[in-house]
């Protein structure tokens, strides 16, 4: 089954850092390696074919969301 990344969001729990777009996981990884802050990543995918409603001609993609913890469950207890 075909899955395509459509968007992504990432944010830091310890500071005001955030990013969005398809490259958000890479940017989150860089932020984590530089700061050791806990970073959350939200990726949005479409799966399979895109359904269309023939009456309204609207596009209704099937969305699947995955949350990935790039810190592998480890938090830095050091204060900011």
N, C-alpha and C positions, 0 to 999 in steps of 0.2 A: 504494500500500500504506500502510495506517495505522500510524504509529509514535507511541507515547506514552511520555513521560518518566515513569519510575516512581520513580527515586531518583538521587541524586548524592552524591559525596564530593569534598572538596577539602582539600589540605594543603600546607603550606609546607615547603620544603627547609631554610630557614635558621632558622626559629624554631618554636615549638610550636603555631602557629596551625593550626586545622583546623575544618571545618564539614561538615555533611551535610544532605541534603534536596534537594528539587527546586530550591531557590534557590541551590545551592552555587556555580554558575558566576558568578552576579552577586556573591556574597560574595567569591569568589576574585578577581574583577576589582577590587573595591574594595580588598582587601588588597594586591594587586600595585601599584595606583596609589599607595597610601599609603606602601608600603615599598620597592618595586622588587625584592622578593624573588621567587625562582623558585617559582611555585605550580603544582601539578598538580591537574587536574580529571578526575574519572571520572564519566561519566554512564551510567545504565542505562535502556534503552528496551525496551518490548515491541513486537513487530512482527507485524502481521497479527492474525488471530483467536486467541483463547485456546483451547487444546486441553483437553478434559476426558477423563479415563479413566472410562468408564462403569462399570467394575467397582468402583473405589474412590471415585469421585466427586471425585477430586483435580484441582486446576487446575494445568496445566503451561504457563506462558507461554513463548513463544520470546523469549530475551533477546539483545540485541545491545549490545555495549559500544563506546563511542567515547572515546578519550582526546584532550583538546584542550589545546594549549599556548597559553594566553592571553598569554604574554610574547613570542610570535612568535619564539622561539628566542634572545631576548636575555637575558643574565643581568647582574645588577649585580655587579661585582667588588669593590665597596666592602664592607668588613667591617661586621658587625652592631653 
